[in-house]
Amino acid sequence: MAVANAEPRLEGDAPEPEILIVDPDPVSRAELRALVSTFAACDEAATGEAALRAATARAYAVVLIDIQLPDADGFDIVTRLRREPGAKNVPVLFLSQTPPDWLTERQGYTLGALGYLTKPVDAAALRARLEVLLMLFRRGTQLRKHEQLIAEQHAAITEAKAALEEAAAANRAKDLYMGVLGHDLRSPLGAILMSARMMLMRPTLHDEDRQSLIRIARNGERMAALIRDILDYTRGQAAGGIPIVPRPTHMGEIVSTIIDEIALLYRDRTIRLEARGELRGRWDRERAEQVVSNLIANALTHGMGEVVVTAEGTPAEVLVSVHNGGTPIAEEHRATLFQPFRRGAARSPGLGLGLYIVSEIMRAHGGSVEVSSTAATGTTFTTRWPRTDAARGTGS
Amino acid sequence: MTTTEPCSKIVLVIDDDEDFCSSMRELLTGRGYTVETWASAQQALERLADTGRRPPCAIVVDLRMPEMDGYSFLAACEVEPRMREIPVIVVSAYGDPTGIEADFLSKPVNVSRLLRSLEATC
């Protein structure tokens, strides 16, 4: 006796069975299977219990069930089927040897049966009914798949939103942290540096005291530059570039101010300024000072001998270059010199942000920074500061 | 409020950071300036509004202060013609001059730069 085929199937193995044939007679089952198998796969059951097991294990488009089963009445089986959560709505077609009387028919419809088929079953009539049911079943399956897909997408979107919000919150916290850290570190550092510089400006200073003050100031300047770089990098990342506030300013004055400040701390080194041409324009003075200061500090730290700073005005732009002698920058470091967090092997401690920020400041001004470095000519960083139309051509 | 050296060019320093104020006093006194330091921008405004007192040749103001901050101080100066004439140098450890018209110096203040800015205005 054949039993219900409720074994799990591998996907792609065979079409999913969509019709359950419940009939105790093997010949009748074989006939029905032959009829149905041209348009759908089916499972078979010979007893009511087997039918129940099969129908609760998977969803069928329709159950074809003989009203006379060896172990139970077809109606009883359908009654029990209706109590199963997974099978309570499955469409049922009853099969019988004889046309049902009106009482039997009513009993069947009460159970939600869609109709009666009298054996021998009319192939065309059966197929017509089954095809409608199959179509509805397949649409239902499709719909559930879509619903599931939508639910999954919705869950993914919700998850992504949460992740974005989390990232934004972390970003805000970072900005706040950096801002407070920068500010709260800078104020006391400012007091230290200012005091040290003011003492260094005193004409009556013992050499030993001067050396100590220079150490304080140099190290303080390094800390200040590092804090500034971190803040600039963080803000630049958040704002898509370093913000600048261009105003009328004088590049020669900027360069000489920075040289004065730095020369106080490097008394054993010579920093020479060569200025020529019209040096006025519209730039962010603080940022320009930052660029010049950074390049001169680099030249003093990494180079040897005299540092020459040149400021040269041309009609379209002002060029500021900083030159030093000594070992040139290795070829392999030159390509990544202006990238963030890149440091040459022999370069100073820190984050490797200084030259990146220089290039960002130049970019914000519509200018550029370039480097040339050879053993024969030394190392020269050249910054190009375009004048705005308003500043161009002003007399000296 | 603390004043040093009468009858010279007056510089108003407004900052709640006492160390900055005393550094400024040390730096500028003896370089021909009289330094008035104020920890409160509100009080400094009242002093500036007092027509009986000599106006300063420059104001150095911090941005971040409790109660009235530097931004509010600048806004208040803008509406008062008497104050609008006085050059202002903004100093800030926060280092973001966005939206500030006045001369801007970030802390740690470049001393040479500050002296030059004052020379240019006083």
Interface residues (C-beta under 8 A of the other chain):
Chain A: G179 G182 H183 R186 S187 P188 L189 G190 A191 I192 L193 M194 S195 R197 M198 M201 G220 E221 A224 R228 L231 R235 P243 V245 E253 T257 I258 D260 E261 D284 R285 E286 E289
Chain B: D17 D19 F20 S23 E26 L27 R64 A93 Y94 G95 D96 P97 T98 I100 F104 L105 S106 K107 P108 V109 N110 V111 S112 R113 R116
